[in-house]
Amino acid sequence: MPAEDTNTRAWQIYGQRQLARAYTPPIPEQLGWTPWEGIGPGAEVLGDVTGRRVLDIGSGAGHHAVHLAWSHGARVTGIELSPTQHERAVSAHADVAGVKFVQADVIEYLAEAESFDAAYAIGTLAFIDPHRSLPALRDGLRPGAPLILSLLHTDLHGRGPSTEVAPREQMILVRDDPPLPTQMWVLAPQLWEDLLTEYGFRVEAIDLFPHPDESATVIQQLICARRLPDRPARVSSRPRSTRAPAAHAAVGVGAILLSEKGILLGRHHRGTLELPGGTVEPGESFAETVIRELAEETGLRARIEDVTLLGTLVDSVEDVVRVTVGALVIDWNGQPSTQPDESVGDWDWYPLDQLPDGLFVCSAQILTAWSPGLPIDHAPAHFTPFASGASPSASTDGVA
């Protein structure tokens, strides 16, 4: 069964169960982007929606739409594919001023509807193929309109996000009833950003919100994007400068620390997992950069003689040449820990045969240059070793 058909069936059954219970969620005092009360921002991320047309994608029982109308004066359209979910909303909130509930496929609906001033989806857009939903949302929103998406990042089983645009099975848990299997696009933040950019949005912020219980693994991500203006019919150009162009390059290092527990990786605040490392500063050797970045990011201390440089990886991103120097740190002091004001933290050891999805591309390139047999997919880069025992000069193509 196609993924979206599986999801349609699951939400139909879910709505039937909730109708049988006569359960209607209370109207929240604050728009909640996570399943946990008090975690994350409120409706302010949508901007001022007073009197504006707002689309609630996958509106379910309708309680979020009613909150926006009552507390913020928005004119909300709740779009819901599941007839039973739509029935729940209409039976409870049909007479609420400023709210309209529509039972339809959001892609088909947006093709005919007047453009909206804002749109949001709380945990629902991951049930639709983004190659279908995002172009429709771009066409259905006016230029400059915000699009706010609350999406699963890491699930109850500790599985991190995927680095490919493909659905995977996730369960909807319902009290006193068997779980409902669905197919969800649980994607890494960088992948969502790439998709949104491809389809005409600018991503302004991506925040991760862990479960308030530290023993739980689930993490929710909140993406704030904005629909870009339409391109003009004709694009202007300018003459070439008579001066030589400025050089464009970025040079950084990434360090491999291998213990009996595995490889040390930290989580960037945007969601990717990466090796310790960073940008080379003027006057530093590559080994000195490794020592400094290791201390700044993890609190670990190492000596120059403990650092073995592996070689350089060269690729490019948007015409900027990226030069990354991989290194192996063979000894260090201390225990890795999150450091204040650093963008990477939550350091942990990952066995080589259990590496997580969502690796930062530079870290992935370093790891496959160091150990070509690792099953890691990434963008290609040209690797030139300058340490004994490293692989010969070659392109790391990211295919195991």
C-alpha positions as a LaTeX table, in Angstrom:
\begin{tabular}{lrrr}
\hline
Residue & $x$ (\AA) & $y$ (\AA) & $z$ (\AA) \\
\hline
Met1 & 0.00 & 0.00 & 0.00 \\
Pro2 & 1.40 & 3.47 & $-0.85$ \\
Ala3 & 2.66 & 5.42 & 2.16 \\
Glu4 & 0.02 & 8.16 & 2.06 \\
Asp5 & $-2.79$ & 5.60 & 1.67 \\
Thr6 & $-1.48$ & 3.82 & 4.78 \\
Asn7 & $-1.60$ & 7.13 & 6.67 \\
Thr8 & $-5.10$ & 7.97 & 5.45 \\
Arg9 & $-6.34$ & 4.62 & 6.74 \\
Ala10 & $-4.55$ & 5.05 & 10.10 \\
Trp11 & $-6.01$ & 8.49 & 10.77 \\
Gln12 & $-9.46$ & 7.32 & 9.73 \\
Ile13 & $-9.27$ & 4.55 & 12.36 \\
Tyr14 & $-7.81$ & 6.94 & 14.93 \\
Gly15 & $-10.67$ & 9.38 & 14.40 \\
Gln16 & $-13.24$ & 6.56 & 14.73 \\
Arg17 & $-11.74$ & 5.51 & 18.06 \\
Gln18 & $-11.80$ & 9.04 & 19.43 \\
Leu19 & $-15.38$ & 9.58 & 18.23 \\
Ala20 & $-16.39$ & 6.37 & 20.00 \\
Arg21 & $-14.83$ & 7.74 & 23.20 \\
Ala22 & $-16.51$ & 11.13 & 22.62 \\
Tyr23 & $-13.14$ & 12.67 & 23.39 \\
Thr24 & $-12.54$ & 16.31 & 22.51 \\
Pro25 & $-9.20$ & 17.89 & 23.46 \\
Pro26 & $-9.47$ & 21.07 & 25.53 \\
Ile27 & $-8.72$ & 24.39 & 23.86 \\
Pro28 & $-5.11$ & 25.14 & 24.85 \\
Glu29 & $-4.16$ & 28.34 & 26.62 \\
Gln30 & $-1.04$ & 28.50 & 24.42 \\
Leu31 & $-0.41$ & 27.09 & 20.96 \\
Gly32 & 1.82 & 24.08 & 21.64 \\
Trp33 & 4.33 & 22.93 & 19.04 \\
Thr34 & 5.46 & 19.88 & 21.03 \\
Pro35 & 3.49 & 17.10 & 22.73 \\
Trp36 & 4.73 & 18.38 & 26.10 \\
Glu37 & 3.01 & 21.28 & 27.80 \\
Gly38 & 5.16 & 24.35 & 28.36 \\
Ile39 & 7.98 & 23.23 & 26.06 \\
Gly40 & 8.72 & 25.56 & 23.16 \\
Pro41 & 7.28 & 28.88 & 21.95 \\
Gly42 & 3.66 & 29.82 & 21.39 \\
Ala43 & 1.74 & 31.45 & 18.54 \\
Glu44 & 4.22 & 34.33 & 18.39 \\
Val45 & 6.34 & 32.41 & 15.87 \\
Leu46 & 3.50 & 32.95 & 13.37 \\
Gly47 & 3.77 & 36.72 & 13.77 \\
Asp48 & 0.72 & 38.94 & 14.13 \\
Val49 & $-2.18$ & 36.89 & 12.73 \\
Thr50 & $-4.97$ & 39.24 & 13.77 \\
Gly51 & $-7.51$ & 39.26 & 10.96 \\
Arg52 & $-5.24$ & 37.17 & 8.75 \\
Arg53 & $-6.08$ & 33.97 & 6.88 \\
Val54 & $-4.20$ & 31.08 & 8.49 \\
Leu55 & $-4.11$ & 27.47 & 7.30 \\
Asp56 & $-4.00$ & 24.67 & 9.91 \\
Ile57 & $-2.66$ & 21.62 & 8.03 \\
Gly58 & $-4.03$ & 18.37 & 9.42 \\
Ser59 & $-6.25$ & 20.20 & 11.91 \\
Gly60 & $-7.54$ & 17.03 & 13.63 \\
Ala61 & $-9.99$ & 17.82 & 16.42 \\
Gly62 & $-9.66$ & 21.55 & 15.70 \\
His63 & $-8.49$ & 22.75 & 19.12 \\
His64 & $-5.41$ & 24.58 & 17.80 \\
Ala65 & $-7.47$ & 26.41 & 15.18 \\
Val66 & $-10.00$ & 27.51 & 17.80 \\
His67 & $-7.21$ & 28.82 & 20.04 \\
Leu68 & $-5.83$ & 30.99 & 17.24 \\
Ala69 & $-9.26$ & 32.40 & 16.48 \\
Trp70 & $-10.23$ & 33.05 & 20.11 \\
Ser71 & $-6.92$ & 34.28 & 21.50 \\
His72 & $-5.30$ & 35.90 & 18.46 \\
Gly73 & $-8.15$ & 36.98 & 16.21 \\
Ala74 & $-7.02$ & 34.88 & 13.26 \\
Arg75 & $-9.31$ & 33.63 & 10.50 \\
Val76 & $-8.36$ & 29.96 & 10.47 \\
Thr77 & $-9.10$ & 27.26 & 7.93 \\
Gly78 & $-8.53$ & 23.77 & 9.31 \\
Ile79 & $-7.84$ & 21.34 & 6.48 \\
Glu80 & $-8.18$ & 17.64 & 7.29 \\
Leu81 & $-8.08$ & 14.61 & 4.98 \\
Ser82 & $-9.60$ & 12.11 & 7.44 \\
Pro83 & $-13.44$ & 12.25 & 7.46 \\
Thr84 & $-13.58$ & 11.02 & 11.05 \\
Gln85 & $-11.08$ & 13.61 & 12.26 \\
His86 & $-13.02$ & 16.29 & 10.37 \\
Glu87 & $-16.23$ & 15.05 & 12.03 \\
Arg88 & $-14.62$ & 15.46 & 15.46 \\
Ala89 & $-13.75$ & 19.10 & 14.72 \\
Val90 & $-17.12$ & 20.02 & 13.22 \\
Ser91 & $-19.15$ & 18.33 & 15.96 \\
Ala92 & $-17.32$ & 20.30 & 18.65 \\
His93 & $-16.50$ & 23.63 & 17.02 \\
Ala94 & $-18.79$ & 24.18 & 14.01 \\
Asp95 & $-20.18$ & 27.45 & 15.42 \\
Val96 & $-16.87$ & 29.07 & 16.41 \\
Ala97 & $-16.50$ & 32.46 & 14.73 \\
Gly98 & $-13.36$ & 32.85 & 12.64 \\
Val99 & $-12.85$ & 29.11 & 12.09 \\
Lys100 & $-13.77$ & 27.01 & 9.07 \\
Phe101 & $-13.16$ & 23.26 & 8.81 \\
Val102 & $-12.65$ & 21.65 & 5.41 \\
Gln103 & $-12.40$ & 17.93 & 4.68 \\
Ala104 & $-10.09$ & 17.61 & 1.67 \\
Asp105 & $-6.60$ & 16.77 & 0.44 \\
Val106 & $-4.48$ & 19.83 & 1.22 \\
Ile107 & $-2.67$ & 19.72 & $-2.13$ \\
Glu108 & $-5.91$ & 19.67 & $-4.10$ \\
Tyr109 & $-7.49$ & 22.31 & $-1.85$ \\
Leu110 & $-4.61$ & 24.76 & $-2.22$ \\
Ala111 & $-4.74$ & 24.52 & $-5.99$ \\
Glu112 & $-8.14$ & 26.29 & $-5.92$ \\
Ala113 & $-8.06$ & 28.33 & $-2.67$ \\
Glu114 & $-7.24$ & 31.99 & $-2.18$ \\
Ser115 & $-3.66$ & 32.49 & $-0.96$ \\
Phe116 & $-3.14$ & 32.28 & 2.81 \\
Asp117 & $-1.24$ & 34.73 & 5.01 \\
Ala118 & 0.33 & 31.98 & 7.14 \\
Ala119 & 0.31 & 28.20 & 7.52 \\
Tyr120 & 1.33 & 25.71 & 10.18 \\
Ala121 & 1.36 & 21.98 & 10.80 \\
Ile122 & 1.73 & 20.45 & 14.25 \\
Gly123 & 3.11 & 16.95 & 13.76 \\
Thr124 & 1.13 & 16.38 & 10.54 \\
Leu125 & 3.18 & 17.38 & 7.49 \\
Ala126 & 5.50 & 14.39 & 8.00 \\
Phe127 & 2.64 & 12.13 & 6.85 \\
Ile128 & 2.69 & 13.67 & 3.33 \\
Asp129 & 5.42 & 13.30 & 0.71 \\
Pro130 & 7.28 & 16.65 & 0.91 \\
His131 & 7.75 & 16.61 & $-2.87$ \\
Arg132 & 3.94 & 16.93 & $-3.05$ \\
Ser133 & 3.17 & 19.15 & $-0.07$ \\
Leu134 & 5.88 & 21.82 & $-0.30$ \\
Pro135 & 5.22 & 22.95 & $-3.89$ \\
Ala136 & 1.50 & 23.17 & $-3.08$ \\
Leu137 & 2.20 & 25.22 & 0.04 \\
Arg138 & 4.46 & 27.56 & $-1.88$ \\
Asp139 & 1.68 & 28.19 & $-4.42$ \\
Gly140 & $-0.94$ & 28.45 & $-1.67$ \\
Leu141 & 0.85 & 31.06 & 0.45 \\
Arg142 & 1.31 & 34.71 & $-0.38$ \\
Pro143 & 4.91 & 35.98 & $-0.74$ \\
Gly144 & 6.48 & 36.56 & 2.68 \\
Ala145 & 4.01 & 34.32 & 4.51 \\
Pro146 & 5.38 & 32.23 & 7.41 \\
Leu147 & 5.26 & 28.43 & 7.35 \\
Ile148 & 5.79 & 26.80 & 10.76 \\
Leu149 & 6.31 & 23.05 & 10.94 \\
Ser150 & 6.49 & 20.87 & 14.06 \\
Leu151 & 8.06 & 17.54 & 13.07 \\
Leu152 & 9.42 & 14.41 & 14.70 \\
His153 & 13.22 & 14.38 & 14.91 \\
Thr154 & 14.12 & 11.39 & 17.08 \\
Asp155 & 11.45 & 8.83 & 17.94 \\
Leu156 & 10.49 & 6.85 & 21.05 \\
His157 & 12.93 & 4.10 & 20.04 \\
Gly158 & 15.90 & 6.47 & 19.82 \\
Arg159 & 16.05 & 6.36 & 16.02 \\
Gly160 & 17.39 & 9.60 & 14.64 \\
Pro161 & 16.18 & 11.33 & 11.49 \\
Ser162 & 16.78 & 9.97 & 8.00 \\
Thr163 & 19.22 & 11.59 & 5.58 \\
Glu164 & 17.20 & 10.52 & 2.54 \\
Val165 & 13.75 & 11.66 & 1.45 \\
Ala166 & 11.91 & 8.41 & 2.14 \\
Pro167 & 9.18 & 7.40 & 4.61 \\
Arg168 & 9.58 & 4.82 & 7.36 \\
Glu169 & 7.19 & 3.08 & 9.71 \\
Gln170 & 6.12 & 4.92 & 12.86 \\
Met171 & 3.33 & 3.98 & 15.25 \\
Ile172 & 0.47 & 6.14 & 16.48 \\
Leu173 & $-0.05$ & 5.19 & 20.11 \\
Val174 & $-3.64$ & 5.18 & 21.38 \\
Arg175 & $-4.51$ & 4.40 & 24.99 \\
Asp176 & $-6.23$ & 1.02 & 25.45 \\
Asp177 & $-6.07$ & 0.24 & 21.71 \\
Pro178 & $-3.48$ & $-1.39$ & 19.45 \\
Pro179 & $-0.95$ & 1.04 & 17.91 \\
Leu180 & $-1.61$ & 2.19 & 14.36 \\
Pro181 & 1.20 & 1.79 & 11.81 \\
Thr182 & 1.92 & 4.79 & 9.62 \\
Gln183 & 4.59 & 5.87 & 7.15 \\
Met184 & 6.34 & 9.12 & 8.13 \\
Trp185 & 8.98 & 11.28 & 6.53 \\
Val186 & 11.25 & 11.69 & 9.59 \\
Leu187 & 14.02 & 13.78 & 8.05 \\
Ala188 & 17.18 & 15.47 & 9.32 \\
Pro189 & 16.90 & 19.25 & 9.75 \\
Gln190 & 19.39 & 19.91 & 6.94 \\
Leu191 & 17.29 & 17.77 & 4.60 \\
Trp192 & 14.13 & 19.68 & 5.49 \\
Glu193 & 16.02 & 22.93 & 4.91 \\
Asp194 & 17.23 & 21.70 & 1.52 \\
Leu195 & 13.70 & 20.70 & 0.52 \\
Leu196 & 12.15 & 23.96 & 1.68 \\
Thr197 & 14.81 & 25.95 & $-0.15$ \\
Glu198 & 14.26 & 23.90 & $-3.31$ \\
Tyr199 & 10.55 & 24.70 & $-3.26$ \\
Gly200 & 10.74 & 28.43 & $-2.68$ \\
Phe201 & 11.05 & 28.96 & 1.07 \\
Arg202 & 13.74 & 30.54 & 3.24 \\
Val203 & 14.39 & 28.73 & 6.52 \\
Glu204 & 14.81 & 31.23 & 9.35 \\
Ala205 & 15.24 & 28.90 & 12.33 \\
Ile206 & 15.29 & 25.22 & 13.27 \\
Asp207 & 15.03 & 24.35 & 16.95 \\
Leu208 & 15.14 & 20.96 & 18.65 \\
Phe209 & 13.06 & 20.26 & 21.76 \\
Pro210 & 13.95 & 17.11 & 23.75 \\
His211 & 11.41 & 15.30 & 25.91 \\
Pro212 & 11.32 & 16.89 & 29.40 \\
Asp213 & 12.07 & 13.44 & 30.85 \\
Glu214 & 15.81 & 13.06 & 30.27 \\
Ser215 & 15.46 & 9.28 & 30.10 \\
Ala216 & 13.18 & 9.58 & 27.03 \\
Thr217 & 14.79 & 9.71 & 23.60 \\
Val218 & 12.10 & 11.49 & 21.59 \\
Ile219 & 12.99 & 14.92 & 20.19 \\
Gln220 & 10.70 & 17.30 & 18.30 \\
Gln221 & 12.01 & 19.80 & 15.76 \\
Leu222 & 10.40 & 23.15 & 14.99 \\
Ile223 & 11.09 & 24.73 & 11.61 \\
Cys224 & 10.28 & 28.39 & 10.96 \\
Ala225 & 10.34 & 29.19 & 7.25 \\
Arg226 & 9.01 & 31.95 & 5.02 \\
Arg227 & 7.67 & 31.85 & 1.50 \\
Leu228 & 10.04 & 33.74 & $-0.82$ \\
Pro229 & 8.80 & 36.46 & $-3.18$ \\
Asp230 & 7.97 & 35.53 & $-6.74$ \\
Arg231 & 10.80 & 36.03 & $-9.19$ \\
Pro232 & 10.41 & 38.98 & $-11.57$ \\
Ala233 & 9.60 & 38.20 & $-15.19$ \\
Arg234 & 13.07 & 39.35 & $-16.20$ \\
Val235 & 16.26 & 39.13 & $-14.15$ \\
Ser236 & 18.74 & 42.01 & $-14.13$ \\
Ser237 & 22.51 & 41.68 & $-14.49$ \\
Arg238 & 25.54 & 43.84 & $-13.75$ \\
Pro239 & 28.91 & 44.32 & $-15.50$ \\
Arg240 & 31.97 & 42.41 & $-14.32$ \\
Ser241 & 34.20 & 44.17 & $-11.83$ \\
Thr242 & 37.57 & 45.38 & $-13.08$ \\
Arg243 & 39.18 & 44.12 & $-9.87$ \\
Ala244 & 40.29 & 40.55 & $-9.31$ \\
Pro245 & 37.70 & 38.47 & $-7.41$ \\
Ala246 & 38.27 & 37.75 & $-3.75$ \\
Ala247 & 39.34 & 34.23 & $-2.89$ \\
His248 & 36.55 & 32.02 & $-1.59$ \\
Ala249 & 37.55 & 29.10 & 0.60 \\
Ala250 & 36.83 & 27.65 & 4.02 \\
Val251 & 39.36 & 25.57 & 5.94 \\
Gly252 & 38.50 & 23.44 & 8.94 \\
Val253 & 39.48 & 20.32 & 10.86 \\
Gly254 & 37.60 & 17.31 & 12.21 \\
Ala255 & 38.99 & 14.97 & 14.85 \\
Ile256 & 38.37 & 11.25 & 15.28 \\
Leu257 & 38.52 & 10.02 & 18.89 \\
Leu258 & 38.11 & 6.25 & 19.14 \\
Ser259 & 37.58 & 4.55 & 22.51 \\
Glu260 & 36.41 & 1.08 & 23.48 \\
Lys261 & 32.86 & 2.53 & 23.31 \\
Gly262 & 33.19 & 3.83 & 19.76 \\
Ile263 & 33.55 & 7.18 & 17.97 \\
Leu264 & 32.94 & 10.48 & 19.77 \\
Leu265 & 30.13 & 12.50 & 18.16 \\
Gly266 & 28.22 & 15.57 & 19.31 \\
Arg267 & 24.85 & 16.99 & 18.25 \\
His268 & 24.79 & 20.41 & 16.62 \\
His269 & 21.90 & 22.65 & 17.72 \\
Arg270 & 20.50 & 22.23 & 14.19 \\
Gly271 & 20.33 & 18.48 & 14.64 \\
Thr272 & 23.29 & 16.98 & 12.79 \\
Leu273 & 25.81 & 14.72 & 14.52 \\
Glu274 & 29.46 & 15.56 & 14.01 \\
Leu275 & 33.05 & 15.03 & 15.06 \\
Pro276 & 34.81 & 17.61 & 17.24 \\
Gly277 & 36.37 & 20.29 & 15.07 \\
Gly278 & 36.00 & 23.70 & 13.53 \\
Thr279 & 37.58 & 26.49 & 11.52 \\
Val280 & 41.33 & 27.03 & 11.35 \\
Glu281 & 42.31 & 30.43 & 12.78 \\
Pro282 & 45.14 & 32.60 & 11.39 \\
Gly283 & 48.56 & 31.49 & 12.62 \\
Glu284 & 47.43 & 28.02 & 13.71 \\
Ser285 & 48.74 & 24.71 & 12.48 \\
Phe286 & 46.12 & 22.07 & 11.74 \\
Ala287 & 47.16 & 20.10 & 14.81 \\
Glu288 & 46.89 & 23.21 & 17.00 \\
Thr289 & 43.36 & 23.78 & 15.68 \\
Val290 & 42.45 & 20.21 & 16.63 \\
Ile291 & 43.75 & 20.76 & 20.19 \\
Arg292 & 41.95 & 24.09 & 20.60 \\
Glu293 & 38.62 & 22.95 & 19.13 \\
Leu294 & 38.67 & 19.76 & 21.17 \\
Ala295 & 39.07 & 21.73 & 24.39 \\
Glu296 & 36.51 & 24.41 & 23.45 \\
Glu297 & 33.80 & 21.99 & 22.31 \\
Thr298 & 34.22 & 18.95 & 24.57 \\
Gly299 & 36.46 & 20.00 & 27.48 \\
Leu300 & 38.96 & 17.26 & 26.57 \\
Arg301 & 42.70 & 18.00 & 26.66 \\
Ala302 & 45.22 & 16.54 & 24.25 \\
Arg303 & 48.85 & 17.20 & 23.25 \\
Ile304 & 50.26 & 17.94 & 19.82 \\
Glu305 & 52.08 & 14.60 & 19.86 \\
Asp306 & 48.71 & 12.87 & 20.36 \\
Val307 & 47.39 & 14.22 & 17.04 \\
Thr308 & 47.94 & 12.38 & 13.74 \\
Leu309 & 46.85 & 14.31 & 10.66 \\
Leu310 & 45.24 & 12.04 & 8.09 \\
Gly311 & 44.98 & 14.27 & 5.02 \\
Thr312 & 42.86 & 16.86 & 3.23 \\
Leu313 & 39.36 & 16.53 & 1.82 \\
Val314 & 38.37 & 19.04 & $-0.85$ \\
Asp315 & 34.86 & 19.71 & $-2.15$ \\
Ser316 & 32.79 & 22.81 & $-2.79$ \\
Val317 & 29.46 & 24.24 & $-1.66$ \\
Glu318 & 27.91 & 27.05 & $-3.72$ \\
Asp319 & 31.28 & 27.93 & $-5.30$ \\
Val320 & 33.05 & 28.02 & $-1.94$ \\
Val321 & 35.95 & 25.55 & $-1.83$ \\
Arg322 & 35.76 & 23.51 & 1.37 \\
Val323 & 39.08 & 22.15 & 2.63 \\
Thr324 & 38.71 & 19.80 & 5.60 \\
Val325 & 41.66 & 18.22 & 7.35 \\
Gly326 & 40.94 & 14.96 & 9.12 \\
Ala327 & 42.87 & 14.01 & 12.24 \\
Leu328 & 43.13 & 11.05 & 14.62 \\
Val329 & 43.61 & 11.85 & 18.33 \\
Ile330 & 45.17 & 8.83 & 20.02 \\
Asp331 & 45.19 & 10.05 & 23.63 \\
Trp332 & 43.40 & 12.66 & 25.74 \\
Asn333 & 42.48 & 13.63 & 29.29 \\
Gly334 & 39.03 & 14.16 & 30.76 \\
Gln335 & 35.46 & 13.21 & 29.91 \\
Pro336 & 33.56 & 14.88 & 27.03 \\
Ser337 & 30.79 & 17.23 & 28.09 \\
Thr338 & 28.66 & 20.03 & 26.67 \\
Gln339 & 30.47 & 23.36 & 26.93 \\
Pro340 & 28.80 & 26.77 & 27.46 \\
Asp341 & 28.08 & 28.85 & 24.35 \\
Glu342 & 29.12 & 26.07 & 21.96 \\
Ser343 & 26.84 & 25.06 & 19.08 \\
Val344 & 27.70 & 21.36 & 19.44 \\
Gly345 & 27.09 & 19.35 & 22.61 \\
Asp346 & 25.49 & 16.17 & 23.98 \\
Trp347 & 28.73 & 14.30 & 23.30 \\
Asp348 & 28.52 & 10.52 & 23.27 \\
Trp349 & 30.33 & 7.44 & 21.98 \\
Tyr350 & 28.87 & 5.55 & 19.01 \\
Pro351 & 30.03 & 2.03 & 18.04 \\
Leu352 & 31.35 & 1.85 & 14.49 \\
Asp353 & 28.72 & $-0.74$ & 13.58 \\
Gln354 & 25.91 & 1.44 & 15.00 \\
Leu355 & 26.67 & 4.88 & 13.58 \\
Pro356 & 23.59 & 7.14 & 13.58 \\
Asp357 & 21.87 & 8.79 & 10.65 \\
Gly358 & 22.24 & 12.54 & 10.17 \\
Leu359 & 26.04 & 12.87 & 10.20 \\
Phe360 & 27.45 & 16.25 & 9.21 \\
Val361 & 28.83 & 15.79 & 5.69 \\
Cys362 & 32.40 & 16.86 & 6.58 \\
Ser363 & 32.47 & 14.37 & 9.47 \\
Ala364 & 31.11 & 11.64 & 7.20 \\
Gln365 & 33.85 & 12.37 & 4.63 \\
Ile366 & 36.58 & 12.21 & 7.28 \\
Leu367 & 35.28 & 8.90 & 8.64 \\
Thr368 & 35.20 & 7.19 & 5.22 \\
Ala369 & 38.64 & 8.58 & 4.33 \\
Trp370 & 39.95 & 7.08 & 7.59 \\
Ser371 & 38.04 & 3.80 & 7.18 \\
Pro372 & 36.71 & 3.34 & 3.61 \\
Gly373 & 34.63 & 0.31 & 4.60 \\
Leu374 & 32.23 & 2.28 & 6.80 \\
Pro375 & 28.69 & 2.24 & 5.31 \\
Ile376 & 28.19 & 6.03 & 5.22 \\
Asp377 & 26.55 & 7.95 & 2.37 \\
His378 & 27.72 & 11.51 & 1.71 \\
Ala379 & 28.60 & 14.03 & $-0.99$ \\
Pro380 & 31.90 & 13.18 & $-2.74$ \\
Ala381 & 35.19 & 14.86 & $-1.83$ \\
His382 & 38.76 & 14.43 & $-3.05$ \\
Phe383 & 41.01 & 12.99 & $-0.36$ \\
Thr384 & 44.79 & 13.46 & $-0.35$ \\
Pro385 & 46.53 & 11.67 & 2.55 \\
Phe386 & 49.65 & 12.99 & 4.25 \\
Ala387 & 49.81 & 10.48 & 7.09 \\
Ser388 & 51.38 & 7.06 & 6.93 \\
Gly389 & 48.88 & 4.26 & 6.53 \\
Ala390 & 46.15 & 6.42 & 5.03 \\
Ser391 & 44.37 & 5.49 & 1.81 \\
Pro392 & 45.92 & 6.65 & $-1.48$ \\
Ser393 & 44.75 & 9.90 & $-3.12$ \\
Ala394 & 41.20 & 9.30 & $-4.29$ \\
Ser395 & 37.67 & 10.65 & $-4.37$ \\
Thr396 & 35.53 & 9.57 & $-1.41$ \\
Asp397 & 32.18 & 9.06 & $-3.10$ \\
Gly398 & 30.23 & 8.23 & 0.05 \\
Val399 & 29.13 & 4.81 & $-1.15$ \\
Ala400 & 29.99 & 1.89 & 1.13 \\
\hline
\end{tabular}
